[in-house]
Amino acid sequence: MENRRPRRRPRICIALPSTNYTPHSTYVRTVIPLLPYLQEDFDITLAYRKILNDQTAEHIKHQYLTILKEDTKFPGERENFSRYTAPYTYQQLRQYQTQIKTFAQAHASDFDLFIERQWSWLGAMSQAFTDEGVQTALIPEAWFEPRLPPWQKPIQRLYGWRFHQVRRRRQKLWAQQVNGIIAETEEMADLLCEENYIPSCTPMLVASNGIDPACFQPRPKQQCRQSLGISKDAFVITYIGSLNRYIQEPGPLIEAVGRVGADDLTVYFVGDGAKRAELETLSQSTGAATVFVGQQPQTELASYIGAADLCVAPYNFSLYYKRRFTSASLKIPEYLACHRLVIAPDCSRTRRLTDNGKYGFFVDNTVEAYEHFLTQRPSKSEIQAKQDQLTHALESGTLREKGIVLHWSDIADIYKTAFQQFLTRTAP
C-alpha cells in the first residue's frame, strides 16, 4: 500500500495590528470564538501588537505572535495601559512601518495567507506581506470620521485633517493589492463599493459576529432578578458593553433617566472602561437611578440580560463616515438570543438586526428622544407581546435563517469559504 504523506493544512495569520492583547478586548472577543472551527481546516496564528502583561501570556491557549517586542514603546505610550495603540504622527507611522516590514520579512515563509483586521492604518501590514509574495486579505470593520478636538489650535486641526487625508489615500492604495475582502457588515461592503475602494473584481464576502448559544440563551426573568438582588417590580433597562463613550455613548440615556425620575426605573451598566467614573458622576449629578456592576464573566452576562425588561444599544452614529453605521454588533444579537427586546437608534443596520423594529424600539441616542420614550414607555404587556414574537422567531430558526442571530460556527463557515477563495486567487 502506498504510504502517502498527510496533506499540509493552509497556514493563515490573522493580524490585529493595533490590539494589545487583553482577554476583554472587543477585537479579541470577536476572533477567539472562531478559532476552534477554523482550526478544523486551517493552521491559524493570531498576531497582536503586544501582550500587555507577561502573566496574561501564560494563559493564552492559541498560537500567536507579537508584532513588537515587549519593551518596544512609542513616544507617549504608557506601558500596560491601552488595549489599542496606533500611530498618530508621521514619526510614529514610519517607526511602526519599519517594525511591520521587519515582521513581514521574518514570517513571510510561515504563512500561505495573511489577513489584516481593522485598525486606523488598515492595509499597511497586508502591503508588507504582499511585497514578500504572500496572499493577503483585509477585514474592514468600520469607517470612522476623523474627530478633531475643538480645543485644538487651527494649525493642529489642519495637521490632524491632513494626516487623516493621507491615511485614507494610503488605505485605498493598499486595498487595491489584496486578494480579497471580508466586510463585517453589508453596510461596510456597500460603502467600499460606492467609494471605489476596491477593484470590482476583488472577491468580497460579508461575515458579521456570532453568539455563543451555550452562554447567551433565555433565562427566567424573576430567577435572574432574585439571583442578582433586583426588585421583581422594577422596570429594568440593561446595557452590556464598554464604558469608553465612543462607539457606545450611554451619556444621553443617563441624563434622560435623571430627567424622568421614575421611581421604578433603573438602568444597569455591565462593563467597564475609561469613562466609567465620568458616567457615574453624571448619574449622581442628574439623579439618575443607575447601577454600575463593572466587568463580569461572560457566563454571567446572560443573567443581567435576562433580568431586564429592555436592553439598550446606544450607538454613536456621529463617529461614522456619512453617519452610516458600518460596524457589526455583538450586543444586539446577544440581547436577542436571550429573548430580550432592544432599544437602539434607527439605521439600516439596526433595522436589519431587529427585523425592521419587530424585536425592539427605535430611539435616537439623544436626551430628548430617550426622555420621550421613557415618559411614554411601552407597557409590560406590549413588551411581552413583542417578546413572544421574538421567542417564536428564535425557536423556529427564523432569526438564524435571516442572518440576524448567527452562531460562531456559522460565521466560521463564511470565513472558510473566503479563505479558500483568497488562497486560489491572484491579486490584481
Buried (B, 14 or more C-beta within 10 A) or exposed (E): EEEEEEEEEBBBBBBBBBBBBBEEBBBBEBBBBBBEBBBEBBBBBBBBBBBBBEEEBEEBEEBBBBBBEBEBEBEEEEEEEBBBBBBBEEEBBEBBBEBBBEBBEEBBEEBBBBBBBBBBBBBBBBBBBBBBEBBBBBBBBBBBEBEBEEEEEEEEBEBBEEBBEEBBEBBBEBBBBBBBBBBBBBBBBBBBEEEEBBEEEBBBBBBBBBBBEEBBBBBEBEEBBEEBEBEEEBBBBBBBBBBBBBBBBBBBBBBBBBBBEEEEBBBBBBBBBBBBEEBBEBBEEBEBBBBBBEEBEEEBBBBBBBBBBBBBBBBBBEBBBEEBBBBBBBBBBBBBBBBBBBBBBBBBBBBBBBBEBEBBBBBBBBBEBBBBBBEEBBEEEEBEEBBEBBEEBBEEEBBBEEBBBBBBBBBBBBBBBBBBBBBEBEBE
